[in-house]
Amino acid sequence: MTTGAVLASGALYAAPAQAATAPTIVAKGGYVMNNANGKSLYTKAADTRRSTGSTTKIMTAKVVLAQKNLNLDAKVTIQMAYSDYIVKNNASSARLIVGDKVTVRQLLYGLMLPSGCDAAYALADKFGTGTTRSARVKSFIGKMNAEAKKMGLKNTHFDSFDGIGKGKNYSTPRDLTKIASSAMKNSTFRSIVKTKKYTAKTITKTGSTRTMAPWTNTNTLLSNYSGTIGVKTGSGPEAKYCLVFAATRNGKTVIGTVLASSSAAQREKDAKKLLGYGFGKI
């Protein structure tokens, strides 16, 4: 074989896709996997437990959508307790109005797009069991933990329905990615998390129709990264800036999580780097 032939054949194998350098991200934790087979494509402190902020709401939605005989058009009356909770915690809100009747479907959009903690409370109250609101909420959080256990997630625990935890609300990049991947198997969930804007029409106390101000999805990747199909942002004093993300290109889906990034803009940059790297490996 001539030297030229050796060089030419060597050049063919000099830089396989797998040799791409793993990106550096600001987020303290990161994980990416091939959604088709669950194969890991990137890890950074992927099994370190961290506060998850509103990415918790992925499990909230998953538990609701797993209810037997679920009626997405069932109406829930918005209680003063949900509004008071938002004010007390200075929490993200779907701006639900006390006394309005809102469907379960609308509450799921209010949960996942503007990250409404009022919508999360309404869903926990509706789908938990018990004679008091606190008992129902506790029961719902119990369902969230039961689901995590059923999925074999040993580094995930919930003590809230929305991510405003009391010190025991945590997960990991790997676990959150698995929760999201599982949730994405539900067509209603998939439709919701890829929606950029949604306008709910609710029924007021007097029976008239109220057109709510549109809810805008807090996941900016939907507009800024081609092929994005979800999933959910999160933030908080302890959680910093989090993002669970998924995108499909050429029939392949990459799904992943960044936890504890430094800003909303940075979590998006981190996610884009990881998506690009992930697509380069599958």
N, C-alpha and C positions, 0 to 999 in steps of 0.2 A: 504494500500500500504506500502511496506517495505521501510525503509530508503534507502536501496540500490537502489530500483526501482526509488525512487524520485531523487536520485543523478544521476542515469543513464539517466532518462528522462530529467532532468535539463541540463545535459551535452550536450544533443542533441541541445538545444536552447541557449547554453551559448554564442556562437559566430556566429550569422548569418552574411552573407556577408556584409550587410549594416553597421555592427558595425566596419568595418575596419576604422582605424584612418585616417582622411584626411591628405594627405602628406603636408609637408612644402616645399615650392618652393622659390627660390631666386627672380624669376621674380616678378615685382610689381603687375602684373595683370594676372589672369588665368581663364580659363573657359573650361569645358568639357561637352559634351552632347552625349546622345545616338542618333546616326544618324537616326535610324529607326523612332523614334517618337518625337525627339526634346526635350526629357526630360533632365533637368539639372542634372549632376552627381557631379560637383565640381564648386565652385565659389570662386574667390579672386579678390576683386575690379573689378568684371566682367562688371560693367557698368560705370567705370571711363574712361573718354576720354583720349587717349594717342596718340602720334605720332606713326605711324605704319610702317614706312620705306617701304621696297619693298613688304610687304604683301599686299600693295595697288594694286599690279599687278594682284592679284586674280580677282579684279573687272574689271581691264583693259581687261583681257582675257574673263571674263564673258560677258562684253558688246560686244566685237568683235564677240563672238560665238552666240550671240543673234540676230545678224544682219539678216534681211530678205534676202533670196536667197544668203546666204553666199557661196562664192566659195573659198575654202581653197587653191586651186591651182592657184588663181589669183596672178599675179606677181607685186611686188612693187619695184621701183627703189630706191636704197639707196641714199639719198641726203647728201651733205656736211653739211647741218644744223644739221643732227643727230650726225655726227661725232664731229662737233664743240661743241655741247651740252655736250657730254661725257667728252671732254677735259676740258671744262669750269667748269663743276661740279665735276670733278674727280670721275665720276660715274661708277658703275659696267657696264660691256659692253659685248655684244655678238661678238664684234670685226667685225662688219659688214663693208664691203668695199664699199666706195663711187662708184656709177655707176653700182654695181652688181644688178641683178634682183633676188629678193628673194620672195618665195611664202608666202602667209599669214600663212599657216601651219608652215613653217620654222620660221617665225617671232614669232609665238606663242611658239615654242620650245625655241627660243632665249630669249624670254621674261621670261619664267618660269624656265628654267634650270640654265643658268649662270646669270639670273636676269638682262638681258640686257636692260639698259635704252635707248639705241639706237633703239632696237627692239620696245620698248614701244612708243617711239616718232614716229617711222615709222607707227605703227598701229593707233595711234591717228590721224596722218596726213591723213592716208588712209580712216579712217572710221568716221572722223568728217565732217561736212559740212561747206562750205564757200569758198570764192574766194581767201583768203590768208591763209598761213600756220597757222598764229596765230589764225585766226578765226576758222579754222578747229580744232585746238587743244582745243580751248575754248569750242567749240561745243561738242567735245568728252568728255571732263571733265564734261560738262553739262549732258551728257548721263549717266555717272557714278553716278552722284548725283541723277538723275531721277530714276535710278534703285534702289538706296539705299532708296529713298523715297517710291517707289512702294513696297519695301519689308518691309516698316514700321520701318526702322532703324532710330531712333531719335537721336542717339549719333554718327552718322557717317557723315563725310563731306570730300569731296575731292577737293583739289585745284591743283592737279597734276595728270599726267597719270602714274607716276612711284614711287611716294612716296617722291620725292625731293620737298617737299612742301614749301609754303611761309607763314607758320604759321597757315593755316586753313586746314591741312590734318590730320584728326584724325578719330579714331574709338575706339571700346572697344573690349575686349576679346569675349564677347557674340555676338556682331554684326559681327565681323570678322568670327567667327565660323559659323554663319548663312549664311554669304556670301559664304563661302567655301562649306558648305553643299549643298547650292543651285547650285553652279558651278559644283559640283561633279555629278549632275544629267545629265550633258552633257558628252557623251561618249568620244568625242575628248579631252575635258579637263581632264577626268580621265586618258586617255592613256598618255597624256603629263606629268602630274604631278607625275606619278609613274615610268617614264623613268629615268634611272640613267645616260645614256650617249646617245648623238644624234649627228650624223654627217650630216650636210647639204651640198648639192651640189647646188651651185648657178650658175647663168649665168653671165659671165663677159660682159663688154662693147663690146668686140670683138665677143661675141657669143659663146665663149668656155666655158667649164664647170670648175668651181673651187670647189675643195673639201675643205671645211672649216676645221679648226682644231676642233676636237670634243668638244661639249658643255657638261660639267659635271654638274649634278644637285647639287645645293648648300645644298639641304636637306639631311644631312648625316644619318638621321633616316632610309632612304631607305636601307642602308647597315647595320645599327646597331640595328634595332628593327624589329623582325620578324612580318610580316603581314602589314607593313607600305605601304600605298597606296597614300601618298601625304603629305603635300600640298605645302607650300611655306615658305621660310625664309625671314627675313627682318632685316635691321640694319641701324643705322645712329647715328649721334651725339646726337640727342634728343631722338630718338626711342630706343637707346641701342640695345639689341639683341632680336629679335622677331621670333616666329615660329608658323605657323598654321599647324596642324598635323592631320593625320587620319590613322587609322589602322583597319584591319579586322581580327578577330580570331573567329573560330567556327561559321562562318556565321553572326557574330555581328560586327558592325562598331562603333567605338568610334572616335569622332572628337572634336578638341579643339584648343585653342590658348594660348600661353604665350607671354606677352608683357613686354618689359623693363627688360630682364634678364641681367646678368652681363658680359657674354661672349658667344661665339658661342658654346663652350663645355658645358657651364652651361644651355643654353636654351635647349640643347638636353637632359641633365639630368633631367631638370624640366619636359619636355614633356614626357619622359619615366615614370617618377613617376606618372604623371597624367593619362597616358594611362593604366598603371598597376592598378591604383585605379579605373579608369572608367570600365575596364573589370571586376573588382571584384564586381561592383555594378549592372551589367546587366546580 
